[in-house]
Amino acid sequence: MTESEREITELPPGDRHGAEAYTAVWNAVLPRYPITPDELERSRQRRSDDVRLVARLDWAVAGCGAAIRSDLPGRTYMGAVVLPEHRRRGLGRGLLERVVVAARGHGSEILAAGLEEGDVDGEAFAERFGLREVLREVEVVRTLGADEAEPPSLPGIEVVPLEQRPDLLASTYDLVGATMPEMPLHAPFTMPAYERWLEEDATGDDVIAGGTLVALDEGQVVGFAGLVRRAADPHLAEHGFTGVAATHRGRGIATLLKSSQIAWAARAGYRELMTATQFANAPMRAINDRLGYEAQPAWIRVEAPLEEIESALR
């Protein structure tokens, strides 16, 4: 195959046609995780060094890739897919080569990626370049009935939509900053800056305002539960981070927050809620089980040092 028949180009910000091509390929390969061009553009605006790639074969769009600086230190996250009918023709390798260059530009030392459980082609590609499993997340889905019951209240605890209390944004960020690093990850977590947290989890376009909740004890924030839209499917919403202050654990606050989201989402016309939880996060997995969430194929995080990948590419 000649070089002219295979082309990988960087997608410039604001390129609507390119974003549509990128998302069409992504959604065809990963229908469980669909995105829209608008979502893609908002994500890029939040991260100025976000690199997106479009791969063409004989001038037809056949794959896409991303190099995104991770919130885990020293890492760049790679999202790369190739349409099944165009695999084994060098596009995956070409995308990986470009992502590695971008990761070096980020100053990263490790490349991370995600695989769906059971993705045989993805597993073979990861193994070929030394990417090994470091974390497994359990994805769960909850189908909503037309009339989900409101949960019983907890003594002394008030649950309110965060949008109704903008005065609590700073204290909510403090709570999230204290609890999010406790997630059982394989590397230390870096809390995003306040402005990015607002955009991604609290007040941005992808946040579902009425379903993003805080729990209060005498007016103090003691719990938070985010809810974000999946724009490609208006009937599906995704739980964001759920956290409870260490002083208030064991009282059912996380269950109350998620149960309240279930009831709110059903009233708002959503038909399904989903979330992903680290396999090692037994308390949250137990809550999801009690609330009727059903397990889906896992999402597997794989990683490798950049120098090992570069060696395998030679």
Number of C-alpha atoms within 10 A of each C-alpha: 8 6 7 10 11 19 19 19 14 15 19 13 17 14 11 14 10 19 22 16 18 26 20 21 21 24 16 15 17 13 12 9 12 18 20 18 21 17 18 17 15 16 16 18 13 13 12 11 15 18 21 27 22 24 26 19 19 10 11 12 21 26 28 28 27 23 27 25 25 18 15 16 14 16 23 30 24 25 20 25 25 25 15 12 8 15 14 11 13 14 24 20 15 16 27 23 15 19 25 22 13 22 25 15 12 18 12 19 16 22 28 24 19 21 19 18 16 12 10 11 13 17 19 12 13 20 13 12 19 18 24 16 18 14 18 21 19 20 19 20 19 19 16 19 16 13 10 15 13 13 15 9 13 12 8 9 19 19 19 18 19 23 18 11 11 12 10 17 18 13 13 21 21 13 19 23 19 15 18 16 14 13 16 16 16 10 14 13 17 13 16 13 10 14 12 15 16 16 16 20 21 28 19 16 14 19 22 23 20 17 26 28 26 27 26 18 14 10 11 14 23 25 27 30 26 26 27 23 20 20 16 16 14 12 16 21 23 18 20 20 19 21 26 25 16 12 8 13 13 10 13 13 25 23 18 23 26 24 20 23 24 27 20 19 25 20 15 12 14 21 18 19 24 19 19 21 20 19 17 15 15 12 11 18 20 12 17 21 14 10 14 13 19 14 17 14 13 19 20 20 19 21 23 20 16 23 13 14 21 14 10 11 13 5
